[in-house]
Amino acid sequence: MVVMMLAWTTGCEEAVQPNLGIDLPYTLWGIFNPKADTQAVRVFEIEENLMLVRPEPIDAVVTSTDLTLGEQRVWQDSLIRLADGDYRHVFWSAFRAVPGHTYRLEVARSDGARSSAQVKVPPLVTLEVLEPDAQQVRQARQTLAVQGAAPSLPRVDLTYFVISAHSGGSQAVQSEVVLSHDGQAVRRDSGWTLEVDFSNSFFFILGLLDLQDRPVDIIELLEVEAHIHVGDENWVSPAPGGRFDPDFLVEPGVFDNVENGFGFVGAGYVETIKWRPPDELLRHAGFRRVGE
């Protein structure tokens, strides 16, 4: 991805720009989202030398084709300036990606060079928190079911809304703690299930709050909200075990589905659900009400 300026100096303090020697036209980053009314993709020109993205129009025509229906759209260019003064070219088109449909995104240069990617939009899913049985209550576990044929769940975050205090009588503080549960969901015939171990969650939260120089020994869980990222088959990580290991995926070309270019164009969306586990389950996990 060509987005930064590197200054290399010789002994004479003369700046040189390294030649990349890459004969590919574009780097693309984007997601087809069936819950959004507008789709967007970042387009970077791959140039001979590393340099900042310029604010001038780039030589690129972006089109998408719904291969299921045969409909084609030409996307509009927009220029975004970042806080550091750099620029991004974001091409967009106002439409909803249809679940189950396959789309081909293509970026063409005036000399005929093209970069492209193809994605299939995953189906919509529903989330359901299952009532725990007696054994799950004692083990402080509860199951979240993802109903639907989602090809992948590339990211699973749970936000814990808690109140914490010290038994010595310190003032109670309300916090939101986000814990990653990536890779913990299990694929089933009807979808996926995630069994949340609230005992582990309690000790993680306790440790995080202690790191903030806020010694606590009472944590009350008000509720928890799951953010389930549903992705297409392109999101399945090639890393061992399907994990999103940054040390593995950072290697060029490892996590890349752009033909004749670089980057990643996927399809997906985020589904959320909020709930409060039963009091008895929370007590087994270690949570208790502030003021009790």
C-alpha positions in Angstrom: 0.0 0.0 0.0 1.6 3.3 -1.1 0.6 5.8 1.5 3.7 7.2 3.1 6.8 9.1 2.3 10.2 7.5 3.2 13.2 9.8 3.2 16.5 8.0 2.8 19.6 10.1 2.9 23.1 9.6 1.7 26.3 10.9 3.2 25.7 14.1 1.2 22.2 14.5 2.7 20.6 14.0 -0.7 17.1 12.5 -0.5 16.3 9.6 -2.8 13.1 7.8 -3.5 13.3 4.0 -3.7 12.0 2.5 -6.9 9.4 -0.2 -6.1 9.7 -2.1 -9.4 6.1 -3.3 -9.1 4.1 -3.5 -12.3 0.6 -3.5 -10.8 -1.9 -0.7 -11.0 -3.8 -0.5 -7.6 -4.2 -1.4 -4.0 -7.9 -1.7 -2.9 -9.5 -1.8 0.6 -13.2 -2.1 1.1 -16.2 -4.1 2.3 -19.6 -4.8 0.7 -22.0 -4.2 3.6 -25.7 -5.4 3.2 -26.7 -3.2 6.2 -25.3 0.0 4.7 -27.1 2.1 2.0 -23.7 3.2 0.5 -20.7 1.0 -0.4 -17.2 2.4 -0.5 -13.6 1.4 -1.3 -10.3 3.1 -0.9 -8.2 3.1 -4.0 -4.4 3.7 -4.0 -2.3 4.0 -7.2 0.8 1.9 -7.1 3.5 4.2 -8.4 7.2 3.7 -9.1 8.3 5.6 -6.1 6.9 5.8 -2.5 5.1 9.1 -1.9 2.2 10.7 -0.1 -1.2 10.4 -1.6 -1.9 13.5 -3.7 -5.2 15.5 -3.6 -5.4 15.5 -7.4 -7.9 13.2 -9.2 -6.4 9.8 -9.9 -6.4 7.8 -13.1 -9.1 5.2 -12.1 -12.6 4.2 -13.0 -14.3 2.0 -10.5 -17.2 -0.2 -11.4 -19.1 -3.0 -9.6 -21.1 -5.7 -11.2 -23.8 -7.7 -9.5 -23.0 -11.1 -11.1 -26.3 -12.5 -9.8 -28.4 -10.0 -11.7 -25.9 -8.6 -14.2 -26.3 -5.0 -13.0 -23.3 -2.7 -13.3 -22.6 0.6 -11.5 -20.0 3.2 -11.9 -18.7 4.5 -8.6 -18.0 8.2 -7.7 -14.7 9.5 -6.4 -14.4 11.5 -3.2 -11.3 13.0 -1.5 -10.8 12.7 2.2 -8.2 14.6 4.1 -6.8 12.9 7.3 -5.9 14.7 10.5 -2.2 14.4 9.6 -2.7 16.2 6.3 -2.6 13.1 4.1 -5.3 12.3 1.6 -7.4 9.2 0.7 -9.4 8.6 -2.5 -12.6 6.8 -1.5 -14.9 5.7 -4.3 -18.5 5.1 -3.4 -21.9 4.1 -4.8 -25.3 4.4 -3.2 -26.9 0.9 -3.1 -27.4 -1.9 -0.6 -25.4 -5.1 -1.2 -27.8 -8.0 -1.4 -27.2 -11.0 0.9 -26.3 -14.1 -1.2 -25.3 -12.0 -4.3 -21.8 -12.1 -5.8 -20.2 -8.8 -6.8 -17.1 -8.1 -8.9 -15.3 -4.8 -8.2 -13.0 -3.6 -10.9 -10.7 -0.6 -11.1 -9.5 0.4 -14.6 -6.7 2.7 -15.6 -6.8 4.7 -18.9 -4.0 2.4 -20.4 -6.2 -0.6 -19.8 -4.5 -2.0 -16.7 -7.0 -3.3 -14.2 -7.2 -4.6 -10.6 -10.3 -6.5 -9.4 -11.8 -8.5 -6.6 -14.9 -10.8 -6.3 -17.0 -11.3 -3.2 -20.2 -13.1 -2.2 -22.3 -11.2 0.4 -23.0 -13.4 3.5 -26.6 -14.1 4.6 -28.2 -12.2 7.4 -28.0 -13.9 10.8 -30.0 -13.6 14.0 -28.5 -13.7 17.5 -30.1 -15.5 20.5 -28.9 -15.8 24.1 -29.8 -19.2 25.3 -31.1 -19.8 28.9 -28.4 -21.5 30.8 -29.1 -24.9 32.4 -28.2 -25.7 36.0 -24.7 -26.9 35.2 -23.9 -23.8 33.1 -25.1 -21.6 36.0 -22.7 -23.4 38.4 -19.9 -23.1 35.8 -20.8 -19.4 35.1 -21.2 -20.1 31.4 -23.9 -18.9 28.9 -24.3 -19.7 25.2 -24.8 -17.1 22.5 -26.2 -18.6 19.3 -25.6 -17.2 15.8 -28.4 -18.5 13.7 -27.7 -18.6 10.0 -25.1 -19.9 7.5 -22.4 -17.3 8.1 -19.2 -18.3 6.3 -17.0 -16.7 8.9 -17.0 -14.7 12.1 -13.7 -12.8 11.7 -14.2 -10.8 14.9 -16.2 -11.3 18.1 -16.1 -8.5 20.8 -18.1 -8.4 24.0 -18.5 -5.1 25.8 -19.0 -5.5 29.6 -20.8 -2.6 31.3 -19.6 -2.7 34.9 -19.6 -0.8 38.2 -16.5 -1.3 40.3 -15.5 -0.3 43.8 -13.2 -1.3 46.7 -14.6 -2.9 49.8 -12.9 -0.2 51.8 -15.6 2.2 50.7 -14.1 3.9 47.7 -16.4 5.6 45.2 -18.0 3.4 42.7 -16.9 3.9 39.0 -18.9 2.9 36.0 -16.8 1.5 33.0 -17.1 -0.2 29.7 -14.6 -3.0 29.1 -14.2 -4.6 25.7 -12.9 -8.2 25.5 -12.1 -10.0 22.4 -13.6 -13.5 22.0 -12.1 -14.1 18.5 -11.7 -17.8 17.5 -13.9 -19.0 20.4 -17.2 -19.5 18.4 -17.9 -23.1 17.2 -19.5 -23.8 13.8 -22.8 -25.8 14.1 -25.2 -27.2 11.5 -27.6 -24.3 12.2 -24.9 -21.6 12.5 -22.4 -20.8 15.3 -22.3 -20.9 19.1 -20.2 -19.0 21.5 -20.1 -20.2 25.1 -19.1 -17.2 27.2 -17.1 -18.1 30.4 -18.0 -15.3 32.7 -15.5 -16.4 35.3 -12.7 -15.8 32.9 -14.3 -12.5 31.9 -14.4 -11.4 35.6 -10.7 -12.0 36.1 -9.8 -10.3 32.9 -11.8 -7.2 33.9 -10.4 -7.3 37.4 -6.9 -7.3 36.0 -7.6 -4.5 33.5 -9.1 -2.3 36.2 -6.1 -2.9 38.5 -3.7 -1.8 35.7 -5.5 1.5 35.7 -4.4 2.2 39.3 -7.9 1.6 40.5 -7.6 -1.2 43.0 -11.0 -2.9 43.2 -12.4 -6.1 44.7 -16.1 -5.6 43.9 -17.3 -5.6 40.3 -21.0 -5.5 39.4 -22.0 -6.5 35.8 -24.9 -4.4 34.6 -25.1 -6.0 31.2 -23.1 -7.3 28.3 -23.3 -6.5 24.6 -22.0 -8.8 21.8 -20.6 -7.3 18.5 -20.5 -10.2 16.0 -18.7 -9.4 12.8 -20.1 -11.6 10.1 -17.9 -12.1 7.0 -17.8 -13.9 3.7 -15.4 -16.8 2.9 -12.6 -14.4 2.0 -12.3 -13.5 5.7 -11.2 -17.0 6.7 -7.6 -16.5 7.9 -4.9 -18.6 6.2 -3.0 -18.6 9.5 -2.8 -21.9 11.4 -6.1 -22.7 13.0 -7.8 -19.8 11.1 -6.6 -17.3 13.7 -6.0 -13.6 12.8 -2.4 -13.7 13.8 -0.9 -10.3 12.9 2.7 -11.7 12.9 1.5 -14.1 10.2 -0.9 -12.0 8.2 1.5 -9.0 8.0 3.5 -10.8 5.3 2.7 -9.3 1.8 0.2 -11.3 -0.2 -0.8 -13.6 2.7 -4.2 -12.0 3.3 -4.9 -10.5 -0.1 -7.7 -11.3 -2.6 -7.1 -8.5 -5.2 -6.3 -9.8 -8.7 -3.5 -7.9 -10.4 -3.0 -5.6 -7.4 -2.8 -5.6 -3.6 -5.3 -5.2 -0.7 -8.5 -6.8 0.4 -12.1 -6.4 -0.6 -14.5 -8.4 1.5 -18.2 -8.6 2.4 -19.7 -8.4 5.8 -21.5 -6.6 8.6 -21.9 -6.4 12.4 -24.8 -7.8 14.4 -25.3 -6.9 18.0 -27.3 -8.1 21.0 -27.4 -6.9 24.6 -28.4 -8.9 27.7 -27.8 -9.4 31.4 -27.0 -13.0 32.6 -28.9 -14.4 35.6 -27.8 -13.2 39.0 -26.9 -16.7 40.3 -24.6 -17.2 37.3 -22.9 -13.9 37.9 -22.3 -14.7 41.6 -20.6 -18.0 40.6 -18.4 -16.0 38.2 -17.3 -13.6 41.0 -19.5 -10.6 40.2 -21.5 -9.0 43.0 -23.5 -5.9 43.4 -21.8 -2.8 44.7 -23.2 -1.8 48.1 -24.2 -5.4 49.1 
